[in-house]
Amino acid sequence: MNLYPISSLFFYRLIFMFWLLSGEGLFAFHLKRRDHFVLRVIPAILLSFGFALAFPIPTGNSFYTMMMFFCFFAFTFLLLFFCFDANWKTLFFIALCGYTMEHTSYCLYQGIFSFLNASFQLSQTGLYDNTSLNLFGGGVIEMAVYFTSYILVYWLVFILLATKVKGYEGTGVKSGEALILGFIFLGIDIVFSSVISAYSTIHYDGNYLGFIGFLNAACCIAALIGLFQLFFRNTARKNLEFSEELRRQEKSQYEMQKQTIDLINIKCHDLKYQIRQMGSEKAMSPDVVESMTKVINIYDSAIKTGNTALDVVLSQKSLFCSQNQIRFSAIADGSALSFMNEPDTYSLFGNIIDNAVEAVKGLSPEKRLISLQIKKTGNLVSVSVKNSYEGNIVFQNGFPVTRKEDKSYHGFGLRSIALVTEKYKGTMTLDAKNGIFAVALLFPQESR
């Protein structure tokens, strides 16, 4: 038995592997790469082509071909572990997307060329033919349809889906859910196509194959959409859970900070009284008394705006700014925020000021500027926070893109600000120009 007949299928295995790797690569390029990535990916690609070339093809039976393509999929799935630092669910998602994109392209080619072949009799063999070497027997027309179908589908999927996803980790996809959906989509991709191919060898009809090709392509597109719906749904759920956990922590932190600041203010007040007593009794020189009073005043941060939660967060942040040579100014009518509960107030302004501090702390001391203004005008309450920055700020989906290497949980501060703003029917505007980053919030007075 000849295990490696020189036929169309013999060479098509390599073409298939190229498209499969390309599809997986288009979805995997956002993943975290393992150390010495280039030294890993080159052997992985060579091994993939070697595996495809070494796989025996003693028969052109459609179900054997189905098993062969499934083995190719499994082999590249394992090699993803070798190249990328991600969990198995993430890599399984990548592999499924890559295979489904390849199969969508093939089905589109099959649908178009089958209709053309039925009309013009361009070729009597197919890409899976294992009895003769007549790859792309339809000549230039078949090759044009084939490569145009693949390039078009890959480009559209990359633009519409792959580039919209900046990370796959932590999507919350359950293991059982991933496996069940994986087998469903693999069934659409592989089994259905193999059954159709087997039937076509017995009852060949170009128009029938063309219709089935388009139907299978539609199923594959539905599968891709389903995969990404699952991804986006679980990503949104994980983000919401993370935001809720942050809010719980912020509420606990607020209570702790409130008690701490109250205690500091009491102790500072008592200490200043004792120093004044010692000064009046001439136990200390006036210069020493004045010097110690100035030091205590730094910690005696009894800011009074008319809002307890705002007082706590401003006291905490102003102390931090003072210790880090950040000029922080606040003109705040805290009573205007009476419509907002205390944990939300603490969360909102804590996140806003933390983001501003993060932006200015790397600047030279003279450029570390943060200003806060809260005022009531008519039926509106406006909040404006401005800070200096250097470099370029790029916005995506209304939020600035981080310049940090670790992007896993970046942006939750701004998202938390947005959630609180939406809760009270407010609007948020972000702006960056002339070295000043501004956050502007506007709340209707009717929100009380």
Buried (B, 14 or more C-beta within 10 A) or exposed (E): EEEEBEBBBBBBBEBBBBBBBBBBBBBBEBBBBBEEEEEBBEBBBEBBBEBBEEBEBEBBBBEBBBEBBBEBBEBBBEBBBEBBEBBEBBBBBBBBBBBBBBBBBBBBBBBBBBBBBBEEEBBEBBBBBBEBBBBBBBEEBBEEBBEBBBEEBBEEBBEEBBEEBEBBBBBBBEEEEBEEBBEEBBEBBBBBBBBBBBBBEEEBEBEBBBBBBBBBBBBBBEBBEBBBEBBEEBBEEBBEEBBEEBBEEBBEBBEEBBEEBBEBBEEBEEBBEEBEEBBEEEEBEEEEBEEBBEEBEEBBBEBEBEBBBBBBBBBBBBBBBBEEEBBBEBEBBBEBBEBBBBBBBBBBBBBBBBBBBEBBEEBEEEBBBBBBBBEBEEEBBBBBBBBBBEEEBEEEEEEBBEEEEEEEEBBBBBBBBBBBBEEBEBEBEBEBEEEEBBBBBBBBEEEE
